[in-house]
Structures are given as C-alpha cells and as structure tokens.
C-alpha cells in the first residue's frame, strides 16, 4: 500500500528545480526592485569591462607612440649611415697618416741612433760642419699619456747662411715629424755657430712572437 502511495505522489508532483525556476520567474515578474537591482549589477559590470578595455587601449597606444618615437630617433642614423661610415673612414686615414709621421723602432736607443745619423747626414749635405751632436734628456721620464719623444742637440759651424737655411728646409721636408724646439745663432763665436734642439716623436714597434 505504501508503494502505491509513492507512485501516486511522483506522478502528481513536479521536479524541485522546475518548481524553483517557476518561483524565481514569478518573483522576477512581481518584484520590481529585484529587476532594477539585477539590471544595475549588469550595467556596472558592463561599465567595468568598458573601462578595462579603455585602459588597455591607452596602454597599447602609449607603447605604440614610444615605438614610433624611437623609430623617428633612429631614422636619421639609418639614413645617414653612409655619412658616418665615410667620416669614420676619413678619421681612420688621418690617424694612419699621423702615425706614419712618427719615428718607429724596436727600442728608443735605435730611434736615437737613427736621429743622430739623419741630422749628421743632412748637416753634411748642406755643407755645415758638425761641431756637436748629442741626445738630450736621456734619463727624463715622460709624462703619463704623452707620446714618447727623443731630443737631440746639434751644433754646426755657420760658414754660409744659405747652408743653414738648406738644413732647416731639410728638416721641414722630412716625411717623419721633426720639431725644432729652439734655434740659437752665435755670430760672435769663432767660427760662427748655430745651436739647434730637435725633437721627434716615436712609437715602439711591436715585437712579433
């Protein structure tokens, strides 16, 4: 008898979820405040999504502006690449030309000997007897960062002023840089003399292993 009653109850009743749905629908239709509250929540959620999308769009726009500004900054360098390459090549040539004017040798002693030989040969070529030829300041310490230099003192007898001009012309035409730091004429000496202090810059040659 209990079985019959259970079957009768199941056949006449409705599922619980369907009843809950019908009840919620009834409350939705009858309760105005509920409808306004749900619509307000949806409106707030939609507004939050719109603001979030706007923030992302602003961030992307800022990144795009930065990338565009960086591109504009690099564009002159890209378009002027040939100019900078040419300037670098010119600077390299000037540096090589300056280095070619330096005296070179495996040691400072060899540079000193070469300088003395050159001065003696040019003086004799110009017709000036060499009275004195010596290296100056052999023990001096060069300043930090300065180019090594060798200085020589040359004293010649002046038997002809044109001969002295010829010696100075030889110094000026030298393919290696030779600087005349001082020139003193001693016309009252017997015989008349000229004292020159000559300075050259040198670089030590790298020794191959």
N, CA, C and O of each residue as an XYZ file, in Angstrom:
836
protein
N       0.829     -1.211      0.000
C       0.000      0.000      0.000
C       0.860      1.256      0.000
O       0.512      2.281     -0.586
N       2.004      1.136      0.685
C       2.948      2.269      0.690
C       3.522      2.496     -0.686
O       3.795      3.634     -1.070
N       3.710      1.412     -1.441
C       4.244      1.542     -2.790
C       3.291      2.298     -3.685
O       3.722      3.123     -4.490
N       2.044      2.042     -3.564
C       1.020      2.707     -4.386
C       0.981      4.189     -4.077
O       0.830      5.011     -4.981
N       1.117      4.539     -2.794
C       1.085      5.954     -2.412
C       2.303      6.710     -2.986
O       2.172      7.854     -3.422
N       3.492      6.061     -2.984
C       4.706      6.713     -3.532
C       4.550      6.982     -5.017
O       4.927      8.052     -5.494
N       3.996      6.019     -5.758
C       3.818      6.205     -7.189
C       2.841      7.315     -7.493
O       3.014      8.070     -8.450
N       1.819      7.407     -6.676
C       0.823      8.453     -6.891
C       1.423      9.824     -6.656
O       1.120     10.779     -7.371
N       2.311      9.918     -5.605
C       2.932     11.219     -5.308
C       3.872     11.647     -6.403
O       3.919     12.832     -6.734
N       4.641     10.708     -6.994
C       5.586     11.052     -8.055
C       4.887     11.485     -9.335
O       5.372     12.353    -10.061
N       3.752     10.873     -9.598
C       3.043     11.186    -10.839
C       2.357     12.520    -10.778
O       2.178     13.165    -11.811
N       1.965     12.960     -9.593
C       1.228     14.220     -9.486
C       2.136     15.414     -9.220
O       1.726     16.551     -9.454
N       3.410     15.182     -8.716
C       4.309     16.290     -8.370
C       5.186     16.714     -9.538
O       5.199     16.058    -10.579
N       5.957     17.863     -9.358
C       6.895     18.405    -10.356
C       8.308     18.348     -9.786
O       8.474     18.375     -8.567
N       9.322     18.270    -10.630
C      10.704     18.285    -10.139
C      10.991     19.551     -9.342
O      10.388     20.598     -9.575
N      11.924     19.437     -8.396
C      12.223     20.559     -7.488
C      12.857     21.731     -8.248
O      12.546     22.886     -7.960
N      13.748     21.445     -9.223
C      14.395     22.542     -9.937
C      13.421     23.308    -10.798
O      13.565     24.512    -11.010
N      12.400     22.575    -11.304
C      11.384     23.254    -12.110
C      10.518     24.153    -11.239
O      10.137     25.256    -11.630
N      10.226     23.656    -10.066
C       9.443     24.476     -9.138
C      10.207     25.725     -8.726
O       9.627     26.805     -8.618
N      11.546     25.573     -8.490
C      12.360     26.727     -8.107
C      12.421     27.731     -9.249
O      12.401     28.938     -9.009
N      12.495     27.251    -10.491
C      12.545     28.136    -11.633
C      11.247     28.909    -11.796
O      11.248     30.106    -12.083
N      10.152     28.208    -11.611
C       8.846     28.876    -11.712
C       8.676     29.910    -10.611
O       8.108     30.982    -10.823
N       9.181     29.566     -9.424
C       9.072     30.521     -8.311
C       9.928     31.760     -8.580
O       9.493     32.882     -8.321
N      11.157     31.558     -9.105
C      12.014     32.702     -9.402
C      11.411     33.572    -10.495
O      11.504     34.798    -10.447
N      10.787     32.922    -11.487
C      10.159     33.695    -12.553
C       9.004     34.525    -12.005
O       8.801     35.674    -12.398
N       8.272     33.931    -11.110
C       7.141     34.665    -10.517
C       7.633     35.858     -9.711
O       7.067     36.948     -9.780
N       8.713     35.629     -8.935
C       9.260     36.732     -8.146
C       9.829     37.819     -9.063
O       9.703     39.005     -8.759
N      10.460     37.429    -10.189
C      11.009     38.399    -11.137
C       9.923     39.279    -11.710
O      10.105     40.487    -11.864
N       8.774     38.663    -12.030
C       7.668     39.437    -12.591
C       6.997     40.316    -11.539
O       6.528     41.416    -11.834
N       6.961     39.819    -10.329
C       6.219     40.556     -9.290
C       7.079     41.596     -8.584
O       6.549     42.607     -8.125
N       8.419     41.375     -8.480
C       9.296     42.239     -7.690
C      10.031     43.208     -8.619
O      10.946     42.818     -9.344
N       9.624     44.451     -8.584
C      10.246     45.478     -9.433
C      11.662     45.802     -8.960
O      12.566     46.004     -9.770
N      11.841     45.849     -7.645
C      13.169     46.173     -7.112
C      14.211     45.136     -7.525
O      15.367     45.464     -7.796
N      13.767     43.861     -7.567
C      14.697     42.810     -7.972
C      15.164     43.020     -9.408
O      16.345     42.874     -9.721
N      14.209     43.368    -10.276
C      14.578     43.582    -11.667
C      15.539     44.757    -11.808
O      16.527     44.664    -12.537
N      15.262     45.851    -11.125
C      16.145     47.016    -11.192
C      17.527     46.702    -10.599
O      18.541     47.185    -11.103
N      17.565     45.907     -9.547
C      18.858     45.557     -8.950
C      19.732     44.725     -9.879
O      20.937     44.951     -9.992
N      19.085     43.734    -10.558
C      19.851     42.901    -11.488
C      20.352     43.731    -12.659
O      21.504     43.599    -13.074
N      19.464     44.607    -13.202
C      19.903     45.443    -14.312
C      21.028     46.400    -13.896
O      21.932     46.689    -14.680
N      20.957     46.880    -12.662
C      22.019     47.763    -12.174
C      23.354     47.019    -12.071
O      24.401     47.563    -12.424
N      23.312     45.774    -11.586
C      24.541     44.974    -11.499
C      25.111     44.721    -12.880
O      26.320     44.833    -13.081
N      24.245     44.377    -13.847
C      24.721     44.162    -15.207
C      25.313     45.428    -15.815
O      26.328     45.379    -16.510
N      24.665     46.572    -15.543
C      25.178     47.830    -16.074
C      26.559     48.148    -15.483
O      27.448     48.603    -16.202
N      26.742     47.910    -14.170
C      28.036     48.159    -13.534
C      29.103     47.231    -14.114
O      30.227     47.661    -14.375
N      28.757     45.973    -14.314
C      29.709     45.022    -14.877
C      30.104     45.420    -16.290
O      31.275     45.327    -16.657
N      29.138     45.863    -17.085
C      29.435     46.299    -18.447
C      30.329     47.533    -18.437
O      31.258     47.642    -19.238
N      30.039     48.483    -17.504
C      30.856     49.686    -17.402
C      32.288     49.337    -16.995
O      33.235     49.953    -17.484
N      32.457     48.353    -16.105
C      33.801     47.933    -15.683
C      34.581     47.335    -16.855
O      35.774     47.590    -17.014
N      33.887     46.531    -17.675
C      34.540     45.961    -18.850
C      34.949     47.057    -19.835
O      36.022     46.991    -20.436
N      34.082     48.069    -19.997
C      34.410     49.154    -20.918
C      35.626     49.941    -20.432
O      36.498     50.290    -21.227
N      35.687     50.225    -19.119
C      36.834     50.954    -18.568
C      38.117     50.123    -18.682
O      39.185     50.665    -18.966
N      38.010     48.818    -18.461
C      39.185     47.952    -18.575
C      39.718     47.939    -20.007
O      40.926     48.003    -20.235
N      38.793     47.856    -20.966
C      39.213     47.874    -22.363
C      39.845     49.217    -22.727
O      40.801     49.269    -23.501
N      39.307     50.301    -22.166
C      39.864     51.617    -22.434
C      41.280     51.743    -21.864
O      42.159     52.324    -22.499
N      41.498     51.186    -20.644
C      42.833     51.224    -20.045
C      43.841     50.455    -20.907
O      44.960     50.917    -21.128
N      43.430     49.280    -21.388
C      44.321     48.501    -22.247
C      44.612     49.245    -23.551
O      45.744     49.247    -24.036
N      43.585     49.871    -24.107
C      43.790     50.615    -25.348
C      44.745     51.786    -25.128
O      45.589     52.066    -25.978
N      44.613     52.481    -23.974
C      45.521     53.592    -23.670
C      46.957     53.107    -23.524
O      47.893     53.737    -24.015
N      47.114     51.969    -22.837
C      48.465     51.412    -22.669
C      49.072     51.016    -24.008
O      50.241     51.302    -24.263
N      48.304     50.369    -24.854
C      48.798     49.974    -26.177
C      49.139     51.200    -27.024
O      50.117     51.194    -27.773
N      48.322     52.252    -26.898
C      48.583     53.470    -27.660
C      49.884     54.131    -27.193
O      50.662     54.644    -27.998
N      50.103     54.107    -25.859
C      51.354     54.662    -25.337
C      52.558     53.883    -25.813
O      53.570     54.483    -26.175
N      52.479     52.551    -25.824
C      53.593     51.740    -26.324
C      53.842     51.994    -27.805
O      54.986     52.032    -28.259
N      52.754     52.167    -28.549
C      52.908     52.454    -29.975
C      53.575     53.809    -30.201
O      54.417     53.955    -31.087
N      53.187     54.816    -29.378
C      53.812     56.138    -29.507
C      55.301     56.079    -29.166
O      56.113     56.722    -29.831
N      55.667     55.310    -28.129
C      57.078     55.179    -27.770
C      57.871     54.498    -28.889
O      58.975     54.921    -29.231
N      57.291     53.443    -29.449
C      57.969     52.756    -30.548
C      58.116     53.674    -31.754
O      59.145     53.654    -32.430
N      57.083     54.486    -32.027
C      57.153     55.410    -33.156
C      58.211     56.486    -32.921
O      58.947     56.855    -33.836
N      58.279     56.990    -31.672
C      59.293     57.998    -31.352
C      60.699     57.421    -31.463
O      61.606     58.094    -31.954
N      60.893     56.174    -31.012
C      62.202     55.528    -31.118
C      62.585     55.333    -32.583
O      63.745     55.501    -32.960
N      61.595     54.975    -33.403
C      61.865     54.804    -34.825
C      62.256     56.128    -35.473
O      63.164     56.175    -36.304
N      61.564     57.208    -35.087
C      61.905     58.516    -35.628
C      63.301     58.954    -35.201
O      64.005     59.629    -35.952
N      63.702     58.560    -33.973
C      65.036     58.926    -33.491
C      66.130     58.155    -34.225
O      67.207     58.689    -34.486
N      65.848     56.900    -34.553
C      66.847     56.076    -35.220
C      66.870     56.284    -36.729
O      67.846     55.922    -37.387
N      65.820     56.856    -37.279
C      65.753     57.011    -38.732
C      66.869     57.892    -39.279
O      67.452     57.537    -40.303
N      67.206     59.046    -38.639
C      68.334     59.830    -39.172
C      69.636     59.055    -39.170
O      70.442     59.191    -40.090
N      69.856     58.222    -38.119
C      71.082     57.431    -38.087
C      71.101     56.408    -39.213
O      72.139     56.138    -39.816
N      69.910     55.838    -39.484
C      69.829     54.843    -40.554
C      70.049     55.492    -41.913
O      70.773     54.964    -42.756
N      69.410     56.650    -42.115
C      69.561     57.317    -43.403
C      70.950     57.923    -43.564
O      71.455     58.053    -44.679
N      71.573     58.299    -42.422
C      72.911     58.883    -42.500
C      74.011     57.884    -42.244
O      75.127     58.265    -41.893
N      73.715     56.612    -42.413
C      74.737     55.591    -42.173
C      75.941     55.751    -43.069
O      77.077     55.563    -42.634
N      75.694     56.102    -44.333
C      76.804     56.269    -45.269
C      77.699     57.432    -44.856
O      78.920     57.367    -45.002
N      77.079     58.507    -44.333
C      77.865     59.671    -43.913
C      78.772     59.312    -42.754
O      79.957     59.645    -42.749
N      78.187     58.609    -41.743
C      79.001     58.236    -40.577
C      80.087     57.247    -40.975
O      81.193     57.286    -40.434
N      79.783     56.370    -41.905
C      80.813     55.430    -42.371
C      81.951     56.173    -43.053
O      83.119     55.843    -42.851
N      81.611     57.188    -43.869
C      82.635     57.968    -44.539
C      83.469     58.759    -43.543
O      84.685     58.877    -43.696
N      82.804     59.306    -42.513
C      83.546     60.068    -41.502
C      84.494     59.155    -40.726
O      85.627     59.535    -40.430
N      84.028     57.961    -40.403
C      84.898     57.015    -39.703
C      86.089     56.625    -40.563
O      87.205     56.484    -40.062
N      85.851     56.450    -41.861
C      86.943     56.109    -42.765
C      87.942     57.260    -42.884
O      89.151     57.036    -42.924
N      87.427     58.500    -42.942
C      88.319     59.661    -43.008
C      89.156     59.769    -41.736
O      90.354     60.047    -41.790
N      88.506     59.544    -40.586
C      89.249     59.610    -39.320
C      90.322     58.534    -39.259
O      91.417     58.768    -38.748
N      90.005     57.350    -39.783
C      90.994     56.273    -39.774
C      92.194     56.630    -40.665
O      93.341     56.351    -40.314
N      91.917     57.250    -41.821
C      93.007     57.639    -42.719
C      93.879     58.718    -42.093
O      95.104     58.687    -42.212
N      93.227     59.688    -41.415
C      94.005     60.743    -40.756
C      94.877     60.152    -39.648
O      96.025     60.557    -39.464
N      94.315     59.189    -38.914
C      95.087     58.560    -37.850
C      96.272     57.789    -38.413
O      97.372     57.851    -37.863
N      96.060     57.073    -39.492
C      97.159     56.348    -40.122
C      98.218     57.310    -40.656
O      99.415     57.038    -40.566
N      97.766     58.446    -41.218
C      98.734     59.429    -41.726
C      99.554     60.011    -40.585
O     100.761     60.215    -40.720
N      98.884     60.284    -39.437
C      99.611     60.823    -38.287
C     100.604     59.808    -37.740
O     101.720     60.165    -37.362
N     100.197     58.544    -37.698
C     101.105     57.517    -37.199
C     102.292     57.317    -38.139
O     103.389     56.991    -37.687
N     102.083     57.508    -39.446
C     103.187     57.332    -40.393
C     104.245     58.405    -40.226
O     105.376     58.223    -40.678
N     103.907     59.527    -39.585
C     104.871     60.599    -39.369
C     105.711     60.388    -38.116
O     106.677     61.115    -37.883
N     105.346     59.391    -37.306
C     106.123     59.108    -36.106
C     107.345     58.269    -36.458
O     107.299     57.433    -37.360
N     108.415     58.497    -35.749
C     109.584     57.650    -35.874
C     109.285     56.338    -35.182
O     108.606     56.317    -34.155
N     109.772     55.264    -35.721
C     109.496     53.956    -35.144
C     110.779     53.158    -35.033
O     111.722     53.339    -35.804
N     110.787     52.278    -34.058
C     111.934     51.414    -33.834
C     111.612     50.428    -32.740
O     110.695     50.638    -31.946
N     112.364     49.362    -32.704
C     112.106     48.340    -31.686
C     112.496     48.801    -30.295
O     112.076     48.211    -29.300
N     113.321     49.881    -30.221
C     113.726     50.431    -28.925
C     114.021     51.910    -29.091
O     114.235     52.392    -30.204
N     114.029     52.624    -27.978
C     114.330     54.050    -28.025
C     115.775     54.286    -28.457
O     116.064     55.280    -29.124
N     116.679     53.389    -28.088
C     118.076     53.546    -28.483
C     118.259     53.543    -29.991
O     119.059     54.311    -30.523
N     117.526     52.687    -30.677
C     117.617     52.658    -32.136
C     117.071     53.947    -32.751
O     117.608     54.439    -33.743
N     116.001     54.494    -32.162
C     115.455     55.757    -32.658
C     116.462     56.885    -32.439
O     116.624     57.736    -33.313
N     117.131     56.910    -31.306
C     118.139     57.934    -31.027
C     119.289     57.844    -32.027
O     119.761     58.861    -32.535
N     119.736     56.616    -32.305
C     120.824     56.445    -33.270
C     120.399     56.885    -34.662
O     121.174     57.525    -35.373
N     119.154     56.545    -35.065
C     118.676     56.942    -36.387
C     118.555     58.459    -36.494
O     118.852     59.031    -37.543
N     118.121     59.114    -35.419
C     118.005     60.573    -35.430
C     119.378     61.223    -35.564
O     119.536     62.174    -36.330
N     120.367     60.730    -34.837
C     121.709     61.291    -34.939
C     122.285     61.105    -36.343
O     122.888     62.025    -36.896
N     122.100     59.922    -36.912
C     122.600     59.681    -38.267
C     121.944     60.615    -39.272
O     122.605     61.140    -40.168
N     120.615     60.822    -39.116
C     119.895     61.685    -40.058
C     120.365     63.133    -39.941
O     120.606     63.785    -40.957
N     120.498     63.641    -38.722
C     120.946     65.029    -38.548
C     122.369     65.225    -39.073
O     122.666     66.241    -39.700
N     123.230     64.272    -38.822
C     124.611     64.402    -39.298
C     124.656     64.381    -40.839
O     125.380     65.158    -41.462
N     123.871     63.480    -41.429
C     123.871     63.385    -42.891
C     123.318     64.650    -43.522
O     123.857     65.109    -44.529
N     122.258     65.232    -42.963
C     121.676     66.434    -43.545
C     122.588     67.647    -43.353
O     122.685     68.505    -44.230
N     123.243     67.708    -42.213
C     124.166     68.824    -41.990
C     125.315     68.760    -42.988
O     125.675     69.776    -43.581
N     125.886     67.594    -43.176
C     126.977     67.451    -44.142
C     126.496     67.702    -45.566
O     127.230     68.272    -46.374
N     125.275     67.284    -45.881
C     124.714     67.539    -47.210
C     124.556     69.037    -47.462
O     124.743     69.516    -48.581
N     124.206     69.773    -46.392
C     124.023     71.222    -46.529
C     125.347     71.968    -46.466
O     125.372     73.183    -46.665
N     126.443     71.276    -46.195
C     127.750     71.929    -46.143
C     128.042     72.566    -44.809
O     128.801     73.533    -44.752
N     127.462     72.055    -43.714
C     127.681     72.603    -42.381
C     128.480     71.605    -41.550
O     128.004     70.500    -41.288
N     129.690     71.980    -41.133
C     130.478     71.087    -40.288
C     129.794     70.884    -38.937
O     129.349     71.846    -38.312
N     129.713     69.652    -38.498
C     129.073     69.329    -37.228
C     130.110     69.476    -36.120
O     131.141     68.804    -36.131
N     129.830     70.360    -35.163
C     130.720     70.545    -34.029
C     130.287     69.684    -32.846
O     131.120     69.172    -32.098
N     128.974     69.532    -32.688
C     128.473     68.745    -31.547
C     127.136     68.124    -31.937
O     126.320     68.764    -32.601
N     126.915     66.890    -31.530
C     125.649     66.195    -31.769
C     125.443     65.203    -30.640
O     126.209     64.252    -30.485
N     124.405     65.432    -29.855
C     124.181     64.577    -28.687
C     122.687     64.487    -28.399
O     121.909     65.378    -28.739
N     122.315     63.380    -27.760
C     120.935     63.183    -27.326
C     120.731     63.905    -26.001
O     121.584     63.846    -25.116
N     119.586     64.590    -25.870
C     119.294     65.360    -24.665
C     118.265     64.636    -23.814
O     117.368     63.965    -24.325
N     118.415     64.786    -22.499
C     117.417     64.273    -21.564
C     117.173     62.801    -21.691
O     116.023     62.362    -21.690
N     118.237     62.018    -21.802
C     118.065     60.573    -21.949
C     117.425     59.948    -20.732
O     116.749     58.925    -20.839
N     117.631     60.557    -19.565
C     117.085     59.981    -18.334
C     115.766     60.565    -17.906
O     115.236     60.179    -16.864
N     115.207     61.503    -18.692
C     113.943     62.135    -18.312
C     112.788     61.148    -18.428
O     112.766     60.289    -19.310
N     111.837     61.290    -17.520
C     110.638     60.459    -17.543
C     109.544     61.202    -18.296
O     109.274     62.371    -18.019
N     108.931     60.535    -19.226
C     107.845     61.174    -19.986
C     106.581     61.254    -19.143
O     106.355     60.431    -18.257
N     105.757     62.266    -19.437
C     104.503     62.444    -18.718
C     103.528     61.346    -19.090
O     103.553     60.801    -20.193
N     102.656     61.036    -18.117
C     101.665     59.980    -18.362
C     100.729     60.400    -19.487
O     100.213     61.518    -19.486
N     100.513     59.513    -20.437
C      99.604     59.778    -21.545
C     100.222     60.524    -22.703
O      99.568     60.684    -23.733
N     101.472     60.995    -22.582
C     102.113     61.729    -23.671
C     102.852     60.772    -24.596
O     103.214     59.659    -24.215
N     103.066     61.241    -25.833
C     103.778     60.435    -26.818
C     105.266     60.456    -26.507
O     105.815     61.528    -26.257
N     105.941     59.303    -26.513
C     107.387     59.289    -26.262
C     108.124     60.155    -27.271
O     107.780     60.175    -28.452
N     109.147     60.875    -26.797
C     109.899     61.781    -27.658
C     111.386     61.583    -27.423
O     111.819     61.159    -26.352
N     112.152     61.903    -28.454
C     113.610     61.894    -28.393
C     114.077     63.288    -28.802
O     113.610     63.838    -29.800
N     115.000     63.854    -28.029
C     115.504     65.204    -28.300
C     116.998     65.127    -28.544
O     117.718     64.378    -27.883
N     117.448     65.917    -29.504
C     118.872     65.954    -29.853
C     119.330     67.399    -29.957
O     118.566     68.281    -30.350
N     120.588     67.629    -29.598
C     121.207     68.959    -29.694
C     122.273     68.914    -30.780
O     123.205     68.110    -30.738
N     122.107     69.791    -31.737
C     123.017     69.840    -32.875
C     123.669     71.214    -32.932
O     122.983     72.236    -32.952
N     125.008     71.230    -32.957
C     125.774     72.479    -33.084
C     126.599     72.391    -34.362
O     127.385     71.461    -34.543
N     126.413     73.362    -35.241
C     127.127     73.380    -36.521
C     127.816     74.720    -36.684
O     127.381     75.738    -36.146
N     128.906     74.693    -37.445
C     129.593     75.934    -37.809
C     128.898     76.563    -39.012
O     128.609     75.900    -40.008
N     128.637     77.867    -38.887
C     127.953     78.579    -39.971
C     129.002     79.223    -40.866
O     129.527     80.288    -40.539
N     129.299     78.616    -41.939
C     130.180     79.243    -42.923
C     129.398     79.870    -44.063
O     129.945     80.562    -44.921
N     128.089     79.601    -44.041
C     127.233     80.157    -45.081
C     125.794     80.099    -44.573
O     125.285     79.029    -44.239
N     125.151     81.251    -44.520
C     123.779     81.282    -44.001
C     122.812     80.524    -44.909
O     121.822     79.967    -44.434
N     123.086     80.503    -46.180
C     122.223     79.746    -47.086
C     122.297     78.246    -46.776
O     121.320     77.516    -46.941
N     123.480     77.802    -46.322
C     123.618     76.405    -45.944
C     122.737     76.094    -44.739
O     122.129     75.026    -44.671
N     122.669     77.031    -43.782
C     121.798     76.826    -42.618
C     120.335     76.787    -43.046
O     119.566     75.979    -42.526
N     119.939     77.637    -43.977
C     118.574     77.606    -44.486
C     118.286     76.277    -45.185
O     117.175     75.753    -45.111
N     119.301     75.741    -45.864
C     119.113     74.445    -46.504
C     118.886     73.340    -45.496
O     118.070     72.447    -45.722
N     119.615     73.395    -44.360
C     119.402     72.391    -43.314
C     117.996     72.503    -42.733
O     117.330     71.490    -42.521
N     117.547     73.713    -42.478
C     116.189     73.905    -41.951
C     115.140     73.437    -42.961
O     114.100     72.902    -42.576
N     115.413     73.637    -44.248
C     114.481     73.170    -45.273
C     114.408     71.651    -45.272
O     113.331     71.084    -45.453
N     115.545     70.983    -45.070
C     115.553     69.521    -44.992
C     114.718     69.045    -43.811
O     113.975     68.071    -43.923
N     114.838     69.723    -42.696
C     114.038     69.350    -41.524
C     112.545     69.531    -41.801
O     111.728     68.716    -41.373
N     112.192     70.603    -42.518
C     110.785     70.853    -42.810
C     110.200     69.878    -43.811
O     109.006     69.580    -43.764
N     111.047     69.367    -44.738
C     110.549     68.438    -45.757
C     110.581     66.987    -45.303
O     110.179     66.097    -46.053
N     111.044     66.741    -44.111
C     111.179     65.362    -43.644
C     109.837     64.652    -43.624
O     108.870     65.208    -43.104
N     109.737     63.429    -44.177
C     108.474     62.678    -44.105
C     108.125     62.269    -42.677
O     106.961     62.016    -42.367
N     109.131     62.204    -41.813
C     108.904     61.962    -40.401
C     108.883     63.303    -39.667
O     109.635     64.220    -39.998
N     108.016     63.398    -38.674
C     107.843     64.658    -37.959
C     109.107     65.000    -37.181
O     109.570     64.213    -36.356
N     109.672     66.202    -37.454
C     110.846     66.700    -36.745
C     110.560     68.137    -36.325
O     110.310     68.994    -37.173
N     110.595     68.400    -35.037
C     110.261     69.707    -34.488
C     111.533     70.387    -34.007
O     112.313     69.802    -33.256
N     111.740     71.636    -34.447
C     112.873     72.433    -33.975
C     112.391     73.238    -32.772
O     111.721     74.259    -32.928
N     112.737     72.772    -31.572
C     112.284     73.451    -30.358
C     112.988     74.785    -30.152
O     112.389     75.722    -29.625
N     114.240     74.883    -30.555
C     114.968     76.150    -30.388
C     116.075     76.243    -31.425
O     116.614     75.237    -31.885
N     116.398     77.487    -31.779
C     117.481     77.773    -32.724
C     118.201     79.011    -32.202
O     117.623     80.095    -32.125
N     119.463     78.835    -31.848
C     120.267     79.945    -31.331
C     121.461     80.170    -32.265
O     122.204     79.246    -32.595
N     121.612     81.409    -32.667
C     122.738     81.787    -33.523
C     123.819     82.451    -32.671
O     123.539     83.328    -31.854
N     125.043     82.018    -32.880
C     126.187     82.583    -32.162
C     127.119     83.250    -33.199
O     128.159     82.686    -33.539
N     126.757     84.423    -33.693
C     127.572     85.056    -34.759
C     128.919     85.567    -34.261
O     129.836     85.741    -35.062
N     129.063     85.814    -32.957
C     130.317     86.356    -32.442
C     131.331     85.265    -32.125
O     132.506     85.547    -31.889
N     130.871     84.025    -32.121
C     131.796     82.920    -31.872
C     132.713     82.749    -33.070
O     132.389     83.159    -34.184
N     133.857     82.141    -32.823
C     134.835     81.895    -33.884
C     135.040     80.385    -34.066
O     135.661     79.756    -33.209
N     134.546     79.794    -35.138
C     133.701     80.444    -36.166
C     132.261     80.607    -35.659
O     131.921     80.104    -34.589
N     131.423     81.305    -36.420
C     130.018     81.480    -36.046
C     129.322     80.120    -36.001
O     129.595     79.214    -36.788
N     128.422     80.035    -35.050
C     127.781     78.742    -34.843
C     126.263     78.901    -34.795
O     125.723     79.990    -34.602
N     125.608     77.759    -34.981
C     124.147     77.655    -34.812
C     123.867     76.444    -33.934
O     124.388     75.353    -34.166
N     123.036     76.656    -32.923
C     122.678     75.578    -31.993
C     121.197     75.246    -32.182
O     120.336     76.115    -32.041
N     120.914     74.005    -32.495
C     119.532     73.569    -32.716
C     119.176     72.477    -31.719
O     119.985     71.602    -31.408
N     117.954     72.552    -31.230
C     117.392     71.470    -30.422
C     116.221     70.881    -31.205
O     115.217     71.548    -31.454
N     116.376     69.631    -31.581
C     115.398     68.961    -32.452
C     114.698     67.873    -31.643
O     115.328     67.135    -30.885
N     113.394     67.792    -31.821
C     112.597     66.781    -31.092
C     111.775     65.977    -32.088
O     111.184     66.525    -33.018
N     111.750     64.673    -31.876
C     110.929     63.781    -32.707
C     110.088     62.908    -31.792
O     110.486     62.583    -30.673
N     108.925     62.538    -32.288
C     108.035     61.614    -31.574
C     108.201     60.224    -32.169
O     108.391     60.072    -33.375
N     108.129     59.232    -31.326
C     108.320     57.876    -31.839
C     107.355     56.924    -31.160
O     106.811     57.196    -30.090
N     107.169     55.805    -31.824
C     106.373     54.726    -31.267
C     107.170     53.424    -31.394
O     107.808     53.156    -32.413
N     107.111     52.637    -30.339
C     107.863     51.385    -30.343
C     107.149     50.371    -31.211
O     105.931     50.213    -31.133
N     107.915     49.693    -32.032
C     107.341     48.657    -32.880
C     107.032     47.419    -32.040
O     107.786     47.049    -31.140
N     105.886     46.785    -32.367
C     105.517     45.567    -31.641
C     106.382     44.418    -32.102
O     106.548     44.172    -33.297
N     106.920     43.732    -31.141
C     107.771     42.592    -31.463
C     106.928     41.373    -31.749
O     106.054     41.005    -30.965
N     107.198     40.755    -32.874
C     106.452     39.558    -33.246
C     106.961     38.366    -32.445
O     108.171     38.203    -32.286
N     106.055     37.531    -31.937
C     106.499     36.369    -31.146
C     107.258     35.359    -32.002
O     107.699     34.328    -31.495
